[in-house]
Amino acid sequence: MGALDNIVFKNKKFSDILSEIYDNQKKKEIQRTLNNSSSDDSLGITDEEKQQLMAELDKLNTNFEENNNG
């Protein structure tokens, strides 16, 4: 009988426990991916970074309009 076949907890072998741990980690990984992709922050940036980007876009838009009108 190998070390992985030893009963270590109730009626579970060590190999069974390792298999359960692996399966649980894979399930959690899928859940994390789904939770991260469905969040409001789909770009992965903070609100402050969004505000900075919007300010830069406003500046670019203003410069563009001034160059086209003048």
Secondary structure, DSSP 4 states (H G I P E B T S, - for coil): --GGGSEEETTEEHHHHHHHHHHHHHHHHHHHHHHHHTSS-TT---HHHHHHHHHHHHHHHHHHHHHHH-
